């Protein structure tokens, strides 16, 4: 069809009143920024629980290592001397264990434990002959039960590792 036979409206350019927009160079649209924020949020929601689990496992390992090391030092003392050291207060190393022959790390024993609270040497208390306890622990019962499952028998009322809220003991020798 020849151009001069077309109706006048078809001869007009489309959308003559709208100016074409060109995207500025180097900028981001709001949608692009929001997509990035959502992706970062998803990555954080995956990474944070994994990090917390690793941190909890690290604390449990440090606590188990401390208990084993302290128990070995107290057992060595008992075998060499024929008796256990005297009971002392919370966060205090028995005087008998502070000599040059002792293998106990007095700094670690008097410091805050990996699960909160302070270590305590128990001799003839709480129905046990010898135990290493933690008084004032700040760990939750669920986290401690998780620790007991790995370290002992999974029950805080039985086994060598026992406890109630705020005080937990590793029993070296029972009555």
C-alpha positions in Angstrom: 0.0 0.0 0.0 1.5 3.3 -0.9 2.4 5.7 1.9 0.1 8.4 0.8 -2.9 6.1 1.1 -2.3 5.3 4.8 -4.5 7.0 7.3 -2.8 9.9 9.0 -2.6 8.2 12.4 -0.5 5.4 11.2 2.0 7.8 9.9 2.8 9.1 13.3 5.7 7.7 15.2 4.7 5.5 18.2 4.5 7.3 21.5 5.6 10.7 20.3 5.1 12.4 23.7 7.3 9.9 25.6 11.0 10.6 25.6 13.2 7.5 25.5 15.1 6.9 28.8 18.6 5.7 28.8 19.9 3.9 31.9 22.6 5.9 33.6 26.0 4.2 33.5 27.3 2.6 36.7 24.2 2.7 38.8 21.9 -0.1 40.1 18.2 -0.2 40.1 16.2 -0.8 43.3 15.3 -4.3 42.2 18.9 -5.3 41.7 19.8 -4.0 45.1 16.9 -5.8 46.7 17.9 -9.1 45.0 21.4 -8.8 46.4 20.0 -8.1 49.9 17.8 -11.2 49.6 20.7 -13.4 48.5 22.9 -12.1 51.4 20.0 -12.8 53.8 19.7 -16.4 52.5 23.5 -16.9 52.8 23.4 -15.6 56.4 20.5 -17.8 57.4 22.5 -20.8 56.3 25.9 -19.7 57.7 24.9 -18.5 61.2 23.4 -21.8 62.4 26.5 -23.6 61.0 28.8 -21.2 62.8 26.9 -21.6 66.1 27.2 -25.4 65.9 30.9 -25.2 65.3 31.3 -22.8 68.2 29.3 -25.1 70.5 31.3 -28.1 69.4 34.5 -26.2 70.1 33.3 -25.3 73.6 32.3 -28.8 74.3 35.7 -30.1 73.1 37.6 -27.6 75.3 35.4 -28.5 78.3 35.9 -32.2 77.8 39.7 -31.7 77.4 39.8 -29.6 80.6 37.9 -32.3 82.6 40.1 -35.1 81.3 43.3 -33.2 82.1 42.2 -32.2 85.6 40.9 -35.7 86.4 44.2 -37.2 85.3 46.1 -34.7 87.5 44.0 -35.5 90.5 44.2 -39.3 89.9 48.0 -39.1 89.6 48.1 -37.2 92.9 45.9 -39.9 94.5 48.1 -42.7 93.2 51.4 -41.0 94.3 50.1 -40.0 97.7 47.6 -42.6 98.6 44.8 -40.1 99.2 42.9 -37.3 97.5 43.6 -33.6 98.1 41.4 -31.8 100.6 38.2 -30.1 99.4 38.5 -26.4 98.7 36.3 -23.6 97.5 35.0 -23.0 94.0 37.7 -21.8 91.6 40.5 -22.7 94.0 43.2 -25.3 93.3 44.0 -27.5 96.4 47.3 -26.5 98.0 48.6 -30.1 97.5 48.2 -29.7 93.8 50.2 -26.5 93.4 53.7 -28.0 93.9 56.2 -28.4 91.1 55.4 -32.1 90.6 51.8 -31.5 89.9 50.6 -31.6 86.3 47.5 -29.4 86.8 47.2 -26.1 85.0 46.3 -23.8 87.8 45.4 -21.0 85.5 42.9 -23.1 83.5 41.4 -24.5 86.8 40.8 -21.0 88.2 39.5 -19.4 85.0 35.9 -19.3 83.8 35.1 -22.7 82.2 34.1 -23.0 78.5 30.5 -23.6 79.6 30.5 -20.7 82.1 31.0 -20.9 85.9 34.1 -22.1 87.8 35.7 -25.4 88.3 35.5 -26.9 91.8 37.4 -29.9 93.3 34.9 -32.0 95.4 36.2 -34.4 98.0 33.7 -36.4 100.0 30.8 -34.2 99.0 27.5 -34.8 97.2 27.7 -38.5 97.8 31.0 -39.0 95.9 34.5 -39.5 97.1 36.2 -37.5 94.3 34.7 -35.3 91.5 35.5 -32.3 89.4 32.5 -30.0 89.3 31.5 -26.8 87.5 29.5 -24.4 89.7 27.4 -21.6 88.1 27.5 -23.0 84.6 25.7 -20.8 82.1 25.2 -23.4 79.4 21.6 -24.5 78.6 20.3 -27.9 79.7 19.8 -28.9 76.1 23.4 -28.0 75.2 24.7 -29.9 78.3 22.6 -32.9 77.4 24.2 -32.8 73.9 27.6 -32.6 75.5 26.8 -35.6 77.8 25.6 -37.6 74.8 29.1 -37.1 73.2 31.2 -37.3 76.4 29.3 -39.9 78.6 26.0 -41.7 78.4 23.5 -39.0 77.3 21.8 -38.9 80.7 22.7 -36.3 83.3 21.4 -38.5 86.1 23.6 -41.5 85.4 27.2 -42.2 84.2 30.3 -40.3 85.2 29.1 -36.9 84.2 26.1 -35.8 86.2 24.3 -32.7 87.1 21.4 -30.5 87.9 20.8 -26.9 86.8 23.9 -24.8 87.6 26.2 -27.5 88.9 27.7 -30.4 86.9 30.2 -33.0 88.1 32.5 -35.4 86.5 32.8 -38.3 89.1 36.3 -39.7 89.4 35.5 -42.1 92.3 32.1 -43.0 93.7 31.2 -44.0 97.3 
